[in-house]
Amino acid sequence: MTTQDNFFYIYEIVNNVTQRKYIGMTQSICKRCAQHLTQLRSKVHTAEGIVADYIKYGEKSFQFKVIDFAYSKDEAKFKEG
């Protein structure tokens, strides 16, 4: 197992108008960001509040940022909340 297999990003998507947040974890931050954007653009994201904000305020009102790192899935789940 490589170090990359044990490395996780904890990230948040924040609407800059409403301050509504979605927190998640992934091992591939670029791929996950693209997946979220695809889901939001298609209005099929599981976080309904984030979709509502996306429809009302648009893509430019969101910020996607890494907020922490973890070296195991258990640690990532704990930090994700």
N, C-alpha and C positions, 0 to 999 in steps of 0.2 A: 504494500500500500504506500502510495506517495504522500508527501506532505500536503499536496493539493487536495487529495481525497479527504483530508481531515481539516480543511480550511473552509470556513463559512463566513459570509457577509450577513450582517443584520442591517436592514435598510428600512427607510420609511418613505412613503409618498405623502406629501403634505399639500393640501389646498391652501394657498397663500391668502385667500379671501376668508374662508370659514375656519381655517386652522384644523379641519378634519384630517385625521391621519390614518394611514394603513401601515402596519409594521409587518415585515416578513423576513424570511431568511432564505439564502440560496448559496450555492457554490459557484454559480456563473452569473455574475451581476449584470453583465451586458445582455445576455440572453433573457434573463428574467425581466429586465427593464423593457425590452422589446415585447415580451409576452404581455406585460401589463398594458403597454400602449395599445397593442392590438385588441385586447379585451375592452379597454375603455372606448376606443374608437368604434368598436362593434356593439358597445353598450351591453356586454355580457359578463362584465367583471362581477365576482362574487360579493364584493363590498358595495352594496346598493347606494350607500351615502356618497361614496366616492364617484360612482356613476352619475348620480344626481348633480353633484358639484361639477363634474366634467361637462355635462349637458348645459348647465346654467352658466358656468364661468369660462369654459374652454380649456384647452390643453395648456395654454400659456400661464394659467393660474396655478399650475402644479410644479412641485419641486420633488425630485427623486434623489435621495442622498443616503450614503452609507453612514450608519450611526455607530457601528461597533463591529468587532470581529470575534470569531470563536474558533477553537481548535478541535472541537468535537460536535457531533450533532446534538448531544445532550446539553452541552454548554450553550449552543446556539438556540435551542428551544427555550432554555431558561431565560436567556437574554431577550428573546423575542417577546416574552411575556405571556 
